Amino acid sequence: MQTTSDSSRSPAKLLSIVFAALLATTSLVVLPGCGGGDTDKEGSASSDDDSAKLDASREKAVAAKADAKAVEAEKYAASDWNTAEGHFEKGDDKESYKYFDRAAKAYKSATKNAKKNADSLKEVFAMKDEYQKLRAEAEKSGAEKLMPDTWKLAEKGYANAVSRLDDGKRSAKTLMRQAKNDMELIVTECSKKLKDKGRAAEARELAVAGEKAALAAGAEQHAAVDLDFARNSLRDATHRFDDGNYASAMRLFDRAKSNFAFAAENANLSKQGMAAKARPPEEPDTGDGDTLAGGSSSGDGGSGEGGIGEPTIPKPDSGSDSGDVDMGDILANLDKLFTVSAEQSGDLIKLEYDQDGDSFSKDVTILYGKPGTNVVFKGKEHTATDEYTFAGNEKGMILLNGSFTEKARLFADIQFQLWGAESTRYLELLMFWDPKTDSGYALRIGNNGLVALSYKDNNPRNPVPSVNRAHRPDVNKWMNRRETNQFELRIEPIDSTRSGDDVKRAMTVLFNGEEIIKMKANSRKKGFFGFRWKDAKFYAKSVSFTGMLDKEWATKVLKGSGGGEHDGGSGGDLDF
């Protein structure tokens, strides 16, 4: 029975348990709702406290900013001011009292530093304003182009000064003063340069007019050397003008005008059958011109038609070996030094060989290479044309029988036919060459393009490539072999108005009329013109040499010749 009673109560107990569980669940759901009102009140109180704190921090930051602004902290303590401004902006963006606290601290630091820096930096700001005014004036005058290097230096100094000024550093004062002084100098020099530019432009017009007058007088036919000399002056003056060296250009344009007038006068004298005048000595000049004009003359020999003829100075006695031979005697006996007829103007002579291999063969010495095979002066065997002065094949070297000093110029019109092994091929045009030591200057045409070299004991030094990058690769890749190319080398004083042993000189190289190289040439003051080649085949349609003869060399040769005629083919005397 007991068992049956327990069994009948089991469903009731189960229902009771289920009901109790439901009540518990309901209580759990209701409890959070019952206590929710107190929690909201506590949260609201906390939010009000944060808002008040944020407002208080912002007010402090605003007050600190006002104090900083009152002492012009943004000007005299820019670094601190900018830091504070950054914090203040973040405080607004993030609604964080921490950033406003940081801003207030930075504003106070800016106020303190501004008060400390104000007296010192006020002067710097005044100089900054003055720099800006000067800069505007200089910019209006074209200073950036007239004086680019000085302009860049001043601008760099100013930028450094501003950077330090922004950081509130007192060292900005020294830098700003220097920048202002540099800009003042630019303004002054610009004004002077503009005046010089105007005067140089006027001088250029007169020089060009002088050239036209010389041509009208027949200088091309009757005074070719004088005309060439004047044109060199004009060309170099133009280079100086284009480079912005107006004061130097003005002097050189004036000199070119005088040289053209001289050429016109000699042309007129020649047409009248009178002796041409020798070039007068030129006064030294302190300018920075970079031309071939200038120099001096000690010869006073005359010439016949075309500015070239029988000199008026008596020839030395053939048997005399006492005393020095002066330059007048040397110029009177050029026919004993060279086979080709030399054009003469004062102390300056020009030897020109235009498809004249016969004369050229007698005026040069072959240092190595077989005549007729490696060094050719006539025939079509190696060139397929007979219109040339000399041709080179495989390997060879020749030097002109004549040592020159001042105003040296080599011109060659060359066509290349074939190049050999890439690592060794070249043709070199030689200037002021010493055959005893294999020293001098050269333009090398070969696997490294066009390069000027200075040789000492046959060791190349100080290579200077063409300023035109198109000329730097292997010439076999870009030089046209179907036409001739014109090469011109000149050794001249850097300041053409000066002369003497202490004058600084440069070798200038022109390729097809374009100036491509300028190299210092101070180690040698005299020597021979020549050509040297290896693994190359070419021919020179024409070559010419201009300059002042080396008096020591010419004297030795003339005394050794005994006054006889030029003994073509002897090779002359290559000793200095």
C-alpha positions as CSV (number, residue, x, y, z in Angstrom):
1,M,0.0,0.0,0.0
2,Q,2.8,2.3,0.9
3,T,4.2,1.7,-2.5
4,T,1.0,2.6,-4.2
5,S,0.6,5.9,-2.2
6,D,4.1,7.1,-3.1
7,S,3.5,6.3,-6.7
8,S,0.2,8.4,-6.7
9,R,2.0,11.4,-5.3
10,S,4.8,11.5,-7.7
11,P,3.0,13.4,-10.5
12,A,2.0,16.1,-8.0
13,K,5.5,16.6,-6.8
14,L,6.7,16.9,-10.4
15,L,4.2,19.6,-11.1
16,S,5.2,21.4,-8.0
17,I,8.8,21.4,-9.0
18,V,8.0,22.7,-12.5
19,F,5.9,25.5,-11.1
20,A,8.6,26.6,-8.7
21,A,11.1,26.7,-11.5
22,L,8.9,29.0,-13.6
23,L,8.5,31.4,-10.6
24,A,12.2,31.5,-10.2
25,T,12.7,32.3,-13.8
26,T,10.1,35.1,-13.7
27,S,11.8,36.6,-10.6
28,L,15.1,36.7,-12.4
29,V,13.6,38.5,-15.3
30,V,11.8,41.0,-13.2
31,L,14.7,41.8,-10.8
32,P,16.9,43.8,-13.2
33,G,13.9,45.9,-14.1
34,C,13.2,46.7,-10.5
35,G,16.7,47.9,-9.8
36,G,17.2,49.8,-13.1
37,G,16.1,53.2,-11.9
38,D,18.9,53.5,-9.3
39,T,21.6,52.4,-11.9
40,D,20.5,55.1,-14.4
41,K,20.8,57.8,-11.7
42,E,24.4,56.7,-10.9
43,G,25.4,56.7,-14.6
44,S,23.9,60.1,-15.2
45,A,25.9,61.5,-12.3
46,S,29.1,60.1,-13.7
47,S,28.4,61.6,-17.1
48,D,27.8,65.0,-15.7
49,D,31.1,64.9,-13.8
50,D,33.0,64.1,-17.1
51,S,31.3,66.9,-19.0
52,A,32.1,69.4,-16.3
53,K,35.7,68.2,-16.2
54,L,35.9,68.5,-20.0
55,D,34.5,72.0,-19.9
56,A,36.8,73.1,-17.2
57,S,39.9,71.8,-19.0
58,R,38.8,73.5,-22.2
59,E,38.3,76.8,-20.4
60,K,41.8,76.5,-18.9
61,A,43.2,75.8,-22.4
62,V,41.3,78.7,-23.9
63,A,42.6,81.1,-21.2
64,A,46.2,79.8,-21.7
65,K,45.8,80.3,-25.4
66,A,44.7,83.9,-24.9
67,D,47.7,84.6,-22.7
68,A,50.0,83.1,-25.4
69,K,48.4,85.1,-28.1
70,A,48.8,88.3,-26.2
71,V,52.6,87.9,-26.3
72,E,52.5,86.8,-29.9
73,A,53.6,83.3,-29.1
74,E,52.7,82.1,-32.6
75,K,55.4,84.4,-33.8
76,Y,58.1,84.2,-31.1
77,A,57.6,80.7,-29.9
78,A,56.1,79.0,-32.9
79,S,57.2,75.5,-32.1
80,D,55.4,75.5,-28.7
81,W,52.4,77.3,-30.1
82,N,52.0,74.7,-32.9
83,T,52.2,71.9,-30.4
84,A,49.5,73.5,-28.3
85,E,47.3,74.1,-31.2
86,G,47.5,70.4,-32.2
87,H,46.5,69.3,-28.7
88,F,43.6,71.7,-28.6
89,E,42.3,70.5,-31.9
90,K,42.4,66.8,-30.7
91,G,40.6,67.8,-27.5
92,D,37.7,69.1,-29.6
93,D,37.7,66.1,-31.9
94,K,37.9,63.5,-29.2
95,E,36.1,65.4,-26.4
96,S,38.9,64.5,-24.1
97,Y,40.0,66.7,-21.2
98,K,43.4,65.1,-21.3
99,Y,44.2,66.8,-24.6
100,F,43.0,70.2,-23.3
101,D,45.2,69.8,-20.3
102,R,48.2,69.1,-22.6
103,A,47.2,72.1,-24.8
104,A,47.0,74.4,-21.7
105,K,50.5,73.3,-20.7
106,A,51.9,73.9,-24.2
107,Y,50.3,77.3,-24.4
108,K,51.9,78.3,-21.0
109,S,55.3,77.1,-22.3
110,A,54.7,79.1,-25.5
111,T,53.9,82.2,-23.4
112,K,57.1,81.8,-21.4
113,N,59.4,81.3,-24.4
114,A,57.7,84.1,-26.4
115,K,58.5,86.6,-23.6
116,K,62.1,85.3,-23.5
117,N,62.6,85.4,-27.3
118,A,60.6,88.5,-28.2
119,D,63.4,91.1,-28.0
120,S,65.9,89.0,-29.9
121,L,63.5,87.7,-32.6
122,K,61.8,91.0,-33.3
123,E,65.0,92.1,-35.2
124,V,65.0,88.8,-37.0
125,F,61.4,89.2,-38.3
126,A,62.3,92.7,-39.4
127,M,65.2,91.3,-41.4
128,K,62.9,88.6,-42.8
129,D,60.5,91.3,-44.1
130,E,63.5,93.2,-45.6
131,Y,64.7,90.0,-47.3
132,Q,61.3,89.5,-48.9
133,K,61.3,93.1,-50.3
134,L,64.9,92.7,-51.6
135,R,64.0,89.3,-53.1
136,A,61.0,90.8,-55.0
137,E,63.3,93.5,-56.4
138,A,66.0,91.0,-57.4
139,E,63.4,88.6,-59.0
140,K,62.0,91.5,-61.0
141,S,65.6,92.1,-62.4
142,G,66.0,88.5,-63.4
143,A,68.5,87.7,-60.7
144,E,67.7,84.0,-60.8
145,K,69.1,83.8,-64.3
146,L,71.7,86.5,-64.1
147,M,73.3,85.2,-60.9
148,P,72.0,81.6,-60.4
149,D,74.7,80.4,-58.0
150,T,74.5,83.4,-55.7
151,W,70.7,83.3,-55.8
152,K,70.6,79.6,-54.7
153,L,73.0,80.3,-51.9
154,A,70.9,83.2,-50.6
155,E,67.7,81.2,-50.8
156,K,69.2,78.2,-49.0
157,G,70.5,80.5,-46.2
158,Y,67.1,82.1,-45.9
159,A,65.3,78.8,-45.7
160,N,67.6,77.7,-42.9
161,A,67.1,80.9,-41.0
162,V,63.3,80.6,-41.3
163,S,63.5,77.0,-40.0
164,R,65.3,78.1,-36.9
165,L,63.0,81.1,-36.5
166,D,60.0,78.8,-36.5
167,D,61.6,76.8,-33.7
168,G,62.2,80.1,-31.8
169,K,66.0,79.6,-31.9
170,R,68.1,82.7,-31.5
171,S,70.7,81.4,-33.9
172,A,68.2,82.4,-36.6
173,K,69.4,85.9,-36.2
174,T,72.9,85.3,-37.7
175,L,71.5,83.2,-40.6
176,M,68.9,85.7,-41.5
177,R,71.4,88.6,-41.5
178,Q,73.6,86.7,-43.8
179,A,70.7,85.8,-46.1
180,K,69.6,89.5,-46.2
181,N,73.2,90.6,-47.0
182,D,73.5,88.1,-49.8
183,M,70.2,89.3,-51.3
184,E,71.4,93.0,-51.0
185,L,74.5,92.0,-52.9
186,I,72.4,90.3,-55.6
187,V,70.3,93.4,-56.1
188,T,73.4,95.6,-56.4
189,E,75.2,93.2,-58.8
190,C,72.1,92.7,-60.8
191,S,71.8,96.4,-61.4
192,K,75.4,96.5,-62.6
193,K,75.0,93.4,-64.8
194,L,71.9,94.8,-66.5
195,K,73.9,98.0,-67.3
196,D,76.8,95.8,-68.6
197,K,74.4,93.7,-70.6
198,G,73.1,96.8,-72.4
199,R,76.6,98.1,-73.1
200,A,77.8,94.7,-74.3
201,A,74.8,94.4,-76.6
202,E,75.7,97.8,-78.2
203,A,79.3,96.7,-78.5
204,R,78.2,93.4,-80.2
205,E,76.2,95.4,-82.8
206,L,79.3,97.5,-83.6
207,A,81.5,94.3,-83.8
208,V,79.0,92.7,-86.2
209,A,79.0,95.9,-88.3
210,G,82.8,95.8,-88.3
211,E,82.7,92.3,-89.7
212,K,80.4,93.3,-92.5
213,A,82.8,96.2,-93.3
214,A,85.8,93.9,-93.4
215,L,84.0,91.5,-95.7
216,A,83.0,94.4,-98.0
217,A,86.7,95.4,-98.1
218,G,87.6,92.0,-99.4
219,A,89.2,90.7,-96.2
220,E,88.3,87.0,-97.0
221,Q,90.5,87.2,-100.0
222,H,93.1,89.8,-99.1
223,A,93.5,89.5,-95.3
224,A,92.2,86.0,-94.4
225,V,94.4,85.5,-91.3
226,D,93.3,88.9,-89.8
227,L,89.7,88.1,-90.6
228,D,90.0,84.7,-88.9
229,F,91.6,86.3,-85.9
230,A,88.8,88.8,-85.6
231,R,86.1,86.2,-86.0
232,N,87.7,84.2,-83.1
233,S,87.4,87.3,-81.0
234,L,83.8,87.8,-82.0
235,R,82.8,84.1,-81.4
236,D,84.4,84.1,-78.0
237,A,82.9,87.4,-77.0
238,T,79.5,85.9,-77.9
239,H,80.2,82.9,-75.7
240,R,81.0,85.2,-72.8
241,F,77.8,87.2,-73.4
242,D,75.7,84.0,-73.5
243,D,77.3,82.9,-70.2
244,G,76.3,86.1,-68.6
245,N,79.8,87.6,-68.3
246,Y,78.7,90.9,-69.8
247,A,81.6,93.1,-68.6
248,S,84.2,90.7,-70.2
249,A,82.0,90.3,-73.3
250,M,81.8,94.1,-73.8
251,R,85.6,94.4,-73.8
252,L,86.0,91.5,-76.2
253,F,83.3,92.8,-78.6
254,D,85.3,96.1,-78.6
255,R,88.4,94.2,-79.4
256,A,86.7,92.2,-82.1
257,K,85.5,95.5,-83.7
258,S,89.1,96.8,-83.7
259,N,90.3,93.5,-85.2
260,F,87.8,93.7,-88.0
261,A,88.9,97.2,-88.7
262,F,92.5,96.0,-88.8
263,A,91.5,93.3,-91.3
264,A,89.6,95.7,-93.5
265,E,92.6,98.1,-93.5
266,N,95.0,95.4,-94.4
267,A,92.7,94.2,-97.2
268,N,92.6,97.7,-98.7
269,L,96.4,98.0,-98.4
270,S,96.8,94.6,-100.1
271,K,94.4,95.6,-103.0
272,Q,96.5,98.7,-103.5
273,G,99.7,96.6,-103.7
274,M,101.0,98.0,-100.4
275,A,102.5,96.1,-97.5
276,A,100.0,95.0,-94.9
277,K,100.5,96.2,-91.3
278,A,101.6,93.9,-88.5
279,R,99.2,93.4,-85.7
280,P,99.9,96.0,-82.9
281,P,100.5,94.8,-79.4
282,E,97.3,94.7,-77.3
283,E,97.1,96.2,-73.8
284,P,96.6,93.7,-70.9
285,D,93.2,93.6,-69.4
286,T,92.0,92.4,-66.0
287,G,88.7,91.0,-67.2
288,D,87.6,87.4,-67.1
289,G,87.2,86.9,-70.8
290,D,87.7,83.4,-72.1
291,T,88.7,84.0,-75.7
292,L,91.6,83.8,-78.2
293,A,91.8,87.5,-78.8
294,G,94.7,89.4,-77.5
295,G,98.5,88.9,-77.4
296,S,101.5,90.8,-78.6
297,S,103.5,91.1,-81.7
298,S,107.2,91.8,-82.2
299,G,107.4,91.2,-85.9
300,D,107.1,94.0,-88.4
301,G,107.3,92.3,-91.7
302,G,105.0,93.3,-94.6
303,S,103.2,91.2,-97.1
304,G,102.0,91.5,-100.6
305,E,98.6,90.7,-102.2
306,G,96.2,88.8,-100.0
307,G,98.1,89.8,-96.9
308,I,100.8,87.3,-97.8
309,G,103.9,88.1,-99.7
310,E,107.6,88.9,-99.6
311,P,108.4,90.4,-96.2
312,T,110.2,93.7,-96.1
313,I,112.7,92.6,-93.4
314,P,116.0,91.6,-94.9
315,K,116.9,87.9,-94.7
316,P,119.9,87.0,-92.5
317,D,123.2,86.2,-94.1
318,S,123.4,82.5,-94.9
319,G,126.7,82.1,-93.4
320,S,126.2,84.0,-90.2
321,D,125.8,82.0,-87.0
322,S,126.5,84.8,-84.5
323,G,123.8,86.3,-82.3
324,D,120.1,85.4,-82.0
325,V,117.7,85.4,-84.9
326,D,114.9,87.8,-84.1
327,M,111.2,87.1,-84.9
328,G,111.3,89.4,-87.9
329,D,114.1,87.3,-89.4
330,I,112.2,84.2,-88.7
331,L,109.0,85.4,-90.4
332,A,111.1,86.6,-93.4
333,N,112.4,83.1,-93.8
334,L,109.2,81.0,-93.5
335,D,109.9,79.4,-96.9
336,K,113.0,77.8,-95.3
337,L,110.8,76.2,-92.6
338,F,107.8,75.1,-94.6
339,T,107.0,74.0,-98.1
340,V,103.4,75.3,-98.1
341,S,103.0,79.1,-98.4
342,A,102.4,80.5,-94.9
343,E,99.8,83.2,-94.4
344,Q,101.1,85.8,-92.0
345,S,99.7,88.5,-89.7
346,G,102.2,90.0,-87.3
347,D,103.7,87.1,-85.3
348,L,100.8,84.8,-86.2
349,I,101.1,82.4,-89.1
350,K,98.7,79.9,-90.7
351,L,99.7,76.8,-92.6
352,E,96.8,75.4,-94.6
353,Y,96.8,72.1,-96.6
354,D,93.6,71.6,-98.6
355,Q,93.9,68.4,-100.6
356,D,97.6,69.1,-100.9
357,G,99.3,65.9,-99.8
358,D,102.4,66.7,-101.7
359,S,103.3,69.8,-99.6
360,F,102.0,68.2,-96.4
361,S,104.3,65.2,-96.9
362,K,107.3,67.5,-97.0
363,D,106.2,69.4,-93.9
364,V,105.7,66.5,-91.6
365,T,107.8,63.8,-89.9
366,I,106.5,60.2,-89.8
367,L,107.4,58.9,-86.4
368,Y,106.0,55.4,-87.1
369,G,104.0,53.8,-89.8
370,K,105.0,52.8,-93.3
371,P,104.7,55.6,-96.0
372,G,102.2,54.6,-98.7
373,T,100.6,52.0,-96.5
374,N,100.0,53.4,-93.0
375,V,100.5,57.0,-93.9
376,V,99.3,58.0,-97.3
377,F,99.6,61.4,-99.1
378,K,98.2,60.6,-102.5
379,G,96.4,57.9,-104.5
380,K,93.1,56.0,-104.3
381,E,94.4,52.7,-103.1
382,H,93.5,53.2,-99.5
383,T,90.7,55.8,-99.7
384,A,88.8,55.3,-103.0
385,T,89.3,59.0,-103.6
386,D,92.3,61.3,-104.2
387,E,90.6,64.4,-102.7
388,Y,92.5,64.4,-99.4
389,T,95.6,65.8,-97.8
390,F,96.7,62.6,-96.0
391,A,95.2,59.3,-95.0
392,G,95.8,57.0,-92.0
393,N,95.5,53.2,-92.1
394,E,96.0,50.7,-89.2
395,K,98.7,52.4,-87.1
396,G,100.8,55.5,-87.5
397,M,101.9,58.9,-86.1
398,I,103.0,62.1,-87.8
399,L,104.1,65.5,-86.5
400,L,104.2,68.8,-88.3
401,N,107.7,70.1,-88.6
402,G,107.1,73.2,-86.5
403,S,107.0,74.1,-82.8
404,F,104.4,76.6,-81.8
405,T,103.6,78.6,-78.6
406,E,100.8,81.1,-78.4
407,K,97.4,81.1,-80.1
408,A,97.8,77.5,-81.3
409,R,94.9,76.2,-83.4
410,L,94.5,72.9,-85.3
411,F,91.7,72.3,-87.8
412,A,91.0,69.0,-89.5
413,D,88.2,67.9,-91.8
414,I,88.2,64.1,-91.4
415,Q,86.1,61.2,-92.7
416,F,86.4,57.8,-91.1
417,Q,86.2,54.7,-93.1
418,L,86.8,51.8,-90.7
419,W,87.4,51.0,-87.0
420,G,89.3,48.0,-85.7
421,A,89.2,46.2,-82.3
422,E,86.9,47.9,-79.9
423,S,89.3,48.1,-76.9
424,T,92.2,49.7,-78.8
425,R,90.9,51.8,-81.7
426,Y,91.4,55.6,-81.7
427,L,92.6,58.6,-83.6
428,E,94.3,61.4,-81.6
429,L,94.8,65.0,-82.7
430,L,97.8,66.3,-80.9
431,M,98.7,69.7,-79.5
432,F,101.9,71.1,-77.9
433,W,103.4,67.6,-78.3
434,D,106.9,66.7,-77.1
435,P,108.2,63.8,-79.1
436,K,111.0,63.1,-76.7
437,T,108.8,62.4,-73.7
438,D,105.5,61.7,-75.5
439,S,103.8,64.4,-73.5
440,G,101.2,67.0,-74.5
441,Y,97.5,67.4,-75.1
442,A,95.2,65.4,-77.3
443,L,91.7,64.9,-78.5
444,R,91.0,61.2,-78.6
445,I,88.3,59.9,-81.0
446,G,87.5,56.3,-80.3
447,N,85.7,53.7,-78.2
448,N,85.0,56.2,-75.4
449,G,83.6,58.8,-77.7
450,L,85.3,62.3,-77.9
451,V,87.6,62.8,-74.9
452,A,90.3,65.4,-74.2
453,L,93.5,64.1,-72.5
454,S,96.7,65.4,-71.0
455,Y,99.7,63.1,-71.6
456,K,102.8,62.8,-69.5
457,D,105.4,60.3,-70.5
458,N,102.7,58.7,-72.8
459,N,100.4,58.2,-69.8
460,P,96.9,59.7,-70.4
461,R,95.7,61.8,-67.5
462,N,92.7,64.0,-66.6
463,P,90.2,62.8,-69.2
464,V,87.5,65.4,-70.0
465,P,84.6,64.1,-72.1
466,S,82.3,66.1,-74.3
467,V,79.6,68.1,-72.6
468,N,77.2,66.7,-75.2
469,R,76.3,63.2,-73.9
470,A,75.6,62.1,-77.5
471,H,79.4,62.2,-78.1
472,R,80.3,59.9,-75.2
473,P,79.5,56.4,-76.6
474,D,81.8,54.5,-79.0
475,V,82.1,56.7,-82.1
476,N,81.6,53.6,-84.3
477,K,78.0,53.6,-83.0
478,W,77.1,57.2,-83.9
479,M,79.6,59.0,-86.1
480,N,78.5,59.2,-89.7
481,R,81.2,57.6,-92.0
482,R,79.6,58.9,-95.2
483,E,80.6,62.5,-94.6
484,T,83.5,64.4,-93.2
485,N,83.5,65.8,-89.6
486,Q,85.2,69.1,-88.6
487,F,87.5,69.1,-85.6
488,E,89.1,72.2,-84.1
489,L,91.5,72.4,-81.2
490,R,92.7,75.6,-79.7
491,I,95.1,76.3,-76.8
492,E,94.6,79.9,-75.6
493,P,94.8,82.0,-72.5
494,I,91.7,81.7,-70.3
495,D,91.9,85.5,-70.1
496,S,92.8,86.3,-73.8
497,T,93.9,89.8,-72.9
498,R,96.9,88.5,-71.0
499,S,100.1,86.8,-72.2
500,G,103.3,85.4,-70.7
501,D,104.5,82.3,-69.1
502,D,102.3,82.7,-65.9
503,V,99.1,82.9,-67.9
504,K,96.5,80.2,-67.3
505,R,95.6,78.4,-70.5
506,A,92.9,76.0,-71.7
507,M,92.4,73.7,-74.6
508,T,89.1,74.2,-76.3
509,V,87.6,71.5,-78.6
510,L,84.9,72.2,-81.2
511,F,83.2,69.4,-83.1
512,N,81.3,70.4,-86.3
513,G,81.3,74.0,-85.0
514,E,79.9,73.1,-81.5
515,E,82.2,73.8,-78.5
516,I,82.1,70.5,-76.6
517,I,85.2,70.5,-74.3
518,K,87.3,73.0,-72.4
519,M,90.3,71.5,-70.4
520,K,93.0,73.2,-68.4
521,A,96.3,73.3,-70.3
522,N,98.9,74.9,-68.1
523,S,101.6,72.2,-67.9
524,R,103.0,72.8,-71.4
525,K,103.6,76.1,-73.2
526,K,104.9,74.9,-76.6
527,G,105.2,71.9,-78.8
528,F,104.2,70.3,-82.1
529,F,100.9,69.6,-83.9
530,G,100.3,66.0,-85.0
531,F,98.1,62.9,-85.4
532,R,98.4,59.5,-83.9
533,W,96.1,56.5,-84.6
534,K,95.6,52.8,-84.0
535,D,93.1,50.3,-85.5
536,A,91.6,53.1,-87.5
537,K,91.2,54.0,-91.2
538,F,90.4,57.5,-92.2
539,Y,91.4,60.4,-94.4
540,A,91.7,64.1,-93.8
541,K,90.4,66.2,-96.6
542,S,92.1,69.3,-95.3
543,V,94.2,70.4,-92.3
544,S,95.4,73.7,-91.1
545,F,97.6,75.0,-88.3
546,T,97.7,78.5,-86.8
547,G,99.8,80.0,-84.1
548,M,103.0,81.8,-83.1
549,L,106.2,80.0,-83.9
550,D,108.5,78.9,-81.2
551,K,111.4,81.3,-81.6
552,E,114.0,78.9,-80.0
553,W,113.0,76.1,-82.4
554,A,112.9,78.3,-85.5
555,T,116.3,79.9,-84.7
556,K,117.9,76.5,-84.3
557,V,116.4,75.3,-87.6
558,L,117.3,78.4,-89.6
559,K,120.9,78.5,-88.3
560,G,121.2,74.8,-89.2
561,S,119.8,75.3,-92.7
562,G,122.6,77.6,-93.8
563,G,120.1,79.9,-95.5
564,G,119.2,77.4,-98.3
565,E,115.8,76.5,-99.5
566,H,113.4,74.2,-97.6
567,D,114.7,70.6,-98.0
568,G,111.2,69.0,-98.4
569,G,111.0,65.5,-96.9
570,S,113.9,65.9,-94.4
571,G,111.5,65.9,-91.5
572,G,112.9,69.2,-90.2
573,D,114.0,69.4,-86.6
574,L,111.7,68.1,-83.9
575,D,114.0,69.1,-81.0
576,F,112.9,71.9,-78.7
